[in-house]
Amino acid sequence: MKIAVALSIGLFFFALSGVFFTLQQSTLIGCIAFFVTLWTNEGLPLGVVSLLPIVLFPAFGILDTKMTAINYANPIIYLFFGGFLLAIAVEKTKLHLHVANKLLGLFPATPRGMIFSLALTSALLSSILSNTTTTLLLISIAVFLTDNIKLKMRFALAIAYGASIGGILTPIGTPPNLILLGIMQEHNMQLIPFFQWIFMVVPLSLFMLTSVGFLLSYGVNAIPIQTKIEKKVLEPSQKKVMYLMLGLIAVLFVNAPVRPYWNGLGMSESGILLGFGLALFMPPFNILQWKEDSKKIPYAIMFLFGAGFSIAKAFAQTGLADEVASYLLHMTELSPLLLLLSVAVLITFTTEITSNTALISIMLPVIYSVAEQSGINTTLFMMVATLCASYAFMLPIATPPNAIAMSSGAVGVKDMLKYGIVLNLLGIFFIVFIAEYFWKNIL
């Protein structure tokens, strides 16, 4: 707490001492430093810090209470709320274990086969559930698959890295994706349809999953391993959840426009996901009970989204986004490819030491302003920045999956650094390459 206060005051006076930032902008910079520091060192509970903008922004004249609080009701938050309900149902019925057993049975019982199966299972689950939830659900599998310490470490990393890689497969997989959609919606930009998003990022995910599989299995593939794959029949409750999720995918598919052939149903994706989540409380499903299961909803994460949207709104409202963008405009003299690379490197390595949700909330309005003023492809650059925020593999603090892998006791910081630096560089390369030669032709 003392560190957060000291940093916020220090940055406030540093910004104010220059000739470019106003008092209001300097105050916002101090507040952001305060929030990010507390998010990083957990000086206060996550939910408490995430609600502070409602108190501090009006108090310091940055935004009024209504303009701040309305960000906590952003439609994107309710999209993720529906996703949380689905995740709770999957956990409650143990459907994830059935899916994991099926996927584990598809691969050979070798270290490389298990690493690929764990990474793929984690990636697929985190594409529809939060990557945090997915990692928590699967990490126990990694710990009990083998007694070999080296393999335990690599299995745990496979799940954590797979969750981060798979989290970008859909717009609902990870918080930065939702923040991107929220900011695009705020600026009246055309949102990326659900299945177009998947089509765009599947090649990236495949490249990264393949890299993880070969990297983590290097030098240990000869170690013998025995796995016990239990063949179980789906229980009625599991079938209900599975059918509901298949129905959700079908509705999202039909709702997505495929122009010029199909304009979609025009329904709100937030409403669709929330509706399917709420259906879990109703007949004929009756999977969730409000008194019992509502306690498992991570409201702190939802408040974190609201804080992120509030920070983004404050950036735009105070003119700080445009001011910071003016410093970055000289970068537009670079070729588009070098500019993409610069953005990717900046976001990837900065998010290693701070919350990716907080970072992307701060940086997307800046990137938006730079792109709009320079005439480059705004959606493309915002997409690159968003995905890079999830592709941080070096440190436990970088992403929740990394932290969970560390908490298992099987992974050391040196191990994560050794493999993470390689994956960071590969992620930057693949994202920039695919953005330049694939996404540019679509967005």
BADREN-158854 format. One record per residue (C-alpha): chain; z, x, y; residue number from 1. Coordinates in pm, whole numbers. Each point is the difference from the previous one (the first is absolute). Layout:
# residues N
   kette        w        u        v    nr
       A        Z        X        Y   NUM
...
***
This chain:
# residues 443
   kette        w        u        v    nr
       A        0        0        0     1
       A       92      279      244     2
       A     -322      183      -84     3
       A     -204     -314       69     4
       A      168      -53      338     5
       A      -43      365       98     6
       A     -367        5      -96     7
       A      -75     -327      177     8
       A      168      113      324     9
       A     -167      341      -20    10
       A     -347     -147      -51    11
       A       59     -257      273    12
       A       72      267      261    13
       A     -277      226     -132    14
       A     -256     -281       35    15
       A      137     -104      339    16
       A      -15      356      134    17
       A     -378        6      -41    18
       A     -246     -158      239    19
       A     -174     -224     -251    20
       A      264     -240     -135    21
       A      169     -277      196    22
       A      369      -86      -30    23
       A      -84     -292     -230    24
       A     -222      217     -222    25
       A      260      277      -15    26
       A      263     -254     -102    27
       A     -225     -126     -278    28
       A      -49      358     -123    29
       A      379       46      -10    30
       A       45     -327     -191    31
       A     -265       94     -255    32
       A      167      338      -56    33
       A      329     -185      -53    34
       A     -151     -240     -257    35
       A     -199      261     -190    36
       A      297      237      -25    37
       A      224     -273     -139    38
       A     -269     -113     -243    39
       A      -41      359     -115    40
       A      363      112      -40    41
       A      132     -349      -90    42
       A      264       24      272    43
       A       13     -381       -2    44
       A     -121     -253     -258    45
       A     -376      -53        4    46
       A       26     -368       92    47
       A      239       69      290    48
       A     -228      263      154    49
       A     -302     -226      -47    50
       A      164     -280      201    51
       A      101      225      290    52
       A     -330      -45      191    53
       A      100     -364       63    54
       A      310      132      179    55
       A     -122      323      160    56
       A     -349      -91      120    57
       A      120     -287      224    58
       A      308      201      105    59
       A     -215      288      128    60
       A     -274     -218      148    61
       A     -266      100     -253    62
       A      -75     -349     -139    63
       A      182     -328       49    64
       A      186     -156     -292    65
       A     -267     -258      -83    66
       A     -283      254        4    67
       A      203      228     -227    68
       A      138     -257     -243    69
       A     -335     -170      -60    70
       A     -117      314     -181    71
       A      255      -73     -273    72
       A     -196     -316      -81    73
       A     -337      173      -35    74
       A     -208     -176     -271    75
       A      -35      329     -186    76
       A      376       -3      -64    77
       A      -28     -329     -187    78
       A     -284      142     -206    79
       A      235      274     -116    80
       A      280     -256      -46    81
       A     -216     -175     -259    82
       A      -65      336     -164    83
       A      375       63      -25    84
       A       50     -333     -175    85
       A     -269       88     -254    86
       A      160      342      -54    87
       A      339     -161      -64    88
       A     -157     -237     -254    89
       A     -174      286     -181    90
       A      328      192      -18    91
       A      202     -304     -105    92
       A     -235      -90     -288    93
       A      -51      369      -94    94
       A     -376      -50       15    95
       A      -36      354      134    96
       A      127      144     -330    97
       A     -265     -192     -192    98
       A     -271      129      234    99
       A      135      354      -30   100
       A        6      -20     -381   101
       A     -361     -122       -7   102
       A     -121      280      224   103
       A      203      268     -178   104
       A     -163     -108     -325   105
       A     -347       67      142   106
       A       58      373       42   107
       A       63      280     -253   108
       A      362      104      -60   109
       A      -37      335      176   110
       A      158      113      327   111
       A     -334      -42      179   112
       A      -52     -341     -157   113
       A      348     -115      101   114
       A      -37      136      354   115
       A     -330     -183       43   116
       A      144     -321     -145   117
       A      314       11      216   118
       A     -197       79      317   119
       A     -253     -274      -74   120
       A      268     -256      -88   121
       A      189       83      319   122
       A     -317      -14      210   123
       A     -112     -338     -135   124
       A      343     -160       37   125
       A       51      138      351   126
       A     -332     -148      109   127
       A      154     -347      -23   128
       A      371       83       24   129
       A      167      232      249   130
       A      -22      365      -99   131
       A      379       22       37   132
       A       55     -282     -249   133
       A     -257      140     -241   134
       A      162      343       -2   135
       A      345     -147      -54   136
       A     -127     -212     -290   137
       A     -181      283     -178   138
       A      209      310       69   139
       A      227      -71     -297   140
       A     -304       15     -230   141
       A      -73      355      117   142
       A      357      113      -62   143
       A       20     -134     -356   144
       A     -348       88     -128   145
       A      103      358      -78   146
       A      295      238       -7   147
       A     -208      292      129   148
       A      114       81      355   149
       A     -343      119      115   150
       A     -165     -317     -126   151
       A      267     -225      151   152
       A      -68      152      341   153
       A     -374      -45      -32   154
       A       29     -354     -135   155
       A      226      -99      292   156
       A     -244      153      249   157
       A     -290     -180     -172   158
       A      168     -334       63   159
       A       92       82      361   160
       A     -341      142       87   161
       A     -177     -281     -186   162
       A      194     -256      205   163
       A     -105      163      328   164
       A     -361       29     -115   165
       A      -15     -358     -126   166
       A      182     -142      301   167
       A     -316       34      208   168
       A     -215     -189     -254   169
       A       72     -333      169   170
       A      103      -98      354   171
       A      340     -114     -130   172
       A       91      308     -203   173
       A      189      199      262   174
       A      147      -59      349   175
       A     -251      214      200   176
       A     -285     -216     -133   177
       A      169     -311      134   178
       A       71      163      334   179
       A     -370       87       30   180
       A      -95     -364      -63   181
       A      262     -119      247   182
       A     -125      230      277   183
       A     -363      -91      -73   184
       A       97     -366       22   185
       A      182       61      328   186
       A     -311      161      151   187
       A     -228     -276     -135   188
       A     -185      248     -222   189
       A     -180     -125     -308   190
       A      238       39     -294   191
       A     -117      177     -314   192
       A      -33     -269     -273   193
       A      226       41     -303   194
       A     -268       89     -253   195
       A     -202      211      241   196
       A      315      209       47   197
       A       28       44     -378   198
       A     -368       90      -29   199
       A       42      266      268   200
       A      308      175     -137   201
       A      -60      -11     -377   202
       A     -202      326        2   203
       A      274      174      199   204
       A      270     -121     -239   205
       A     -198      110     -305   206
       A      -53      349      142   207
       A      370       33       84   208
       A      124     -137     -334   209
       A     -227      240     -186   210
       A      132      287      212   211
       A      362      -99      -69   212
       A      -64      -24     -374   213
       A     -153      345      -34   214
       A      232      168      251   215
       A      326     -124     -153   216
       A     -114       61     -359   217
       A     -113      356       69   218
       A      187      244     -227   219
       A      194     -263     -200   220
       A     -265     -195     -189   221
       A       77      186     -324   222
       A      363     -115       -7   223
       A       41     -261     -278   224
       A      119     -343      104   225
       A       98     -315     -183   226
       A       -7     -341      163   227
       A      119     -332     -131   228
       A     -237     -276      104   229
       A      151     -338      -74   230
       A     -243     -281      -72   231
       A      145     -321      135   232
       A     -140     -348       49   233
       A        9     -136      352   234
       A      290     -237       61   235
       A      -67     -337      170   236
       A      150      118      331   237
       A     -217      312       -6   238
       A     -310     -209      -67   239
       A       82     -222      297   240
       A       26      298      236   241
       A     -315      158     -143   242
       A     -201     -321       40   243
       A      132      -45      353   244
       A     -105      352       96   245
       A     -343      -45     -159   246
       A      -34     -321      198   247
       A       98      184      317   248
       A     -267      263      -61   249
       A     -259     -273      -62   250
       A       88     -184      322   251
       A       -7      323      202   252
       A     -339       82     -151   253
       A     -147     -341       88   254
       A      161       13      345   255
       A     -155      338       83   256
       A     -330      -20      191   257
       A     -301      177     -152   258
       A     -237      -10      294   259
       A     -272     -114       36   260
       A       25     -184     -333   261
       A      348     -155       22   262
       A      227      -54      299   263
       A      314      -47     -205   264
       A      243     -291       20   265
       A      145      111      331   266
       A      358      -30     -122   267
       A      272      233      126   268
       A       79      271     -254   269
       A      359       -2      125   270
       A       21     -370      -76   271
       A     -159       43     -342   272
       A      238      273     -113   273
       A      305     -175      144   274
       A     -105     -325     -170   275
       A      -35      164     -339   276
       A      335      175       49   277
       A      175     -327       86   278
       A     -162     -169     -302   279
       A      224      215     -220   280
       A      294     -221      105   281
       A     -185     -322      -90   282
       A     -103     -185     -317   283
       A     -170       80     -231   284
       A       98      364       60   285
       A      373      -12       87   286
       A       20      378      -30   287
       A      208       74      309   288
       A      327     -156      121   289
       A       68       26      373   290
       A      376       61      -17   291
       A      -43      279     -252   292
       A     -338      158       70   293
       A      -20      -23      380   294
       A      268      271       12   295
       A     -255      243     -147   296
       A     -248      -45      286   297
       A        1      324      204   298
       A       48     -161      341   299
       A       57      344      151   300
       A     -361       91      -80   301
       A     -119     -318      170   302
       A      205       89      308   303
       A     -157      346      -17   304
       A     -344     -162       25   305
       A      118     -195      304   306
       A      129      319      162   307
       A     -332      169      -68   308
       A     -197     -281      161   309
       A      244       -2      295   310
       A      -50      373       55   311
       A     -376      -47      -13   312
       A       24     -284      254   313
       A      220      210      228   314
       A     -247      288      -20   315
       A     -278     -227      122   316
       A      207     -197      253   317
       A      145      303      180   318
       A     -331      185        6   319
       A      144      283     -208   320
       A     -275      -35     -262   321
       A     -269       52      263   322
       A      194      288      154   323
       A       37      184     -330   324
       A     -360      -82      -82   325
       A     -111      177      315   326
       A      145      324     -142   327
       A     -190      -52     -323   328
       A     -331      -91      160   329
       A     -107      362       21   330
       A       -2        0     -382   331
       A     -292     -243       13   332
       A     -214      294      110   333
       A       21      108     -364   334
       A     -250     -133     -251   335
       A      106     -333     -161   336
       A       62      183     -329   337
       A      233      257      158   338
       A      174     -277      192   339
       A       59     -193     -323   340
       A      133      317     -159   341
       A      236       64      294   342
       A      141     -353      -20   343
       A       45       27     -377   344
       A      182      334       19   345
       A      222     -115      289   346
       A      112     -322     -171   347
       A       37      147     -352   348
       A      231      284       95   349
       A      191     -184      275   350
       A       96     -281     -238   351
       A      164      256     -229   352
       A      296       20      237   353
       A       25     -358      121   354
       A      -43     -357     -118   355
       A     -366      -76      -66   356
       A       60     -353      125   357
       A      146      120      329   358
       A     -267      267       43   359
       A     -293     -231      -58   360
       A      156     -257      235   361
       A        0      266      271   362
       A     -335      164      -72   363
       A     -230     -296      -64   364
       A       19     -131      360   365
       A      -75      354      121   366
       A     -296       39     -237   367
       A     -123     -344      104   368
       A        4       98      367   369
       A     -175      332      -65   370
       A     -267     -164     -213   371
       A      -61     -283      247   372
       A      -29      235      298   373
       A     -231      245     -178   374
       A     -220     -255     -175   375
       A       56      126     -355   376
       A       54     -224     -304   377
       A      349     -139       65   378
       A       53     -166     -338   379
       A     -110      313     -187   380
       A      242      230      180   381
       A      290     -246      -29   382
       A      -71      -39     -373   383
       A        3      379      -54   384
       A      330       35      186   385
       A      158     -287     -195   386
       A      -92      135     -343   387
       A      107      353       92   388
       A      344     -137       90   389
       A       45     -108     -364   390
       A     -144      319     -147   391
       A      296      231       67   392
       A      118      166     -320   393
       A      203      306      106   394
       A      349     -115      100   395
       A      247     -268     -119   396
       A       28     -141      351   397
       A     -374      -57       30   398
       A      -26     -320     -206   399
       A      240     -224     -196   400
       A     -165       89     -336   401
       A       65      370       67   402
       A      366      -73       76   403
       A       40     -210     -316   404
       A     -152      279     -212   405
       A      254      241      147   406
       A      286     -243      -64   407
       A      -86       -5     -372   408
       A      137      354      -29   409
       A     -314      120     -175   410
       A     -179      134      309   411
       A      101      285      231   412
       A     -118       53      358   413
       A     -187      317      -99   414
       A     -186     -190     -271   415
       A     -104     -270      243   416
       A     -108      256      259   417
       A     -206      196     -253   418
       A     -203     -297     -121   419
       A       17     -195      324   420
       A     -172      259      221   421
       A     -299        4     -236   422
       A      -21     -381       -6   423
       A       39      -19      379   424
       A     -302      226       46   425
       A     -201     -185     -264   426
       A       91     -332      161   427
       A     -118      117      342   428
       A     -326      127     -148   429
       A      -76     -314     -203   430
       A       93     -242      279   431
       A     -212      178      262   432
       A     -294       49     -239   433
       A       -3     -365     -113   434
       A       52     -127      356   435
       A     -292      205      129   436
       A     -247      -73     -276   437
       A      106     -343     -130   438
       A      225     -202      230   439
       A     -204       81      311   440
       A     -290     -200     -146   441
       A      222     -305      -63   442
       A      240      -19      298   443
***
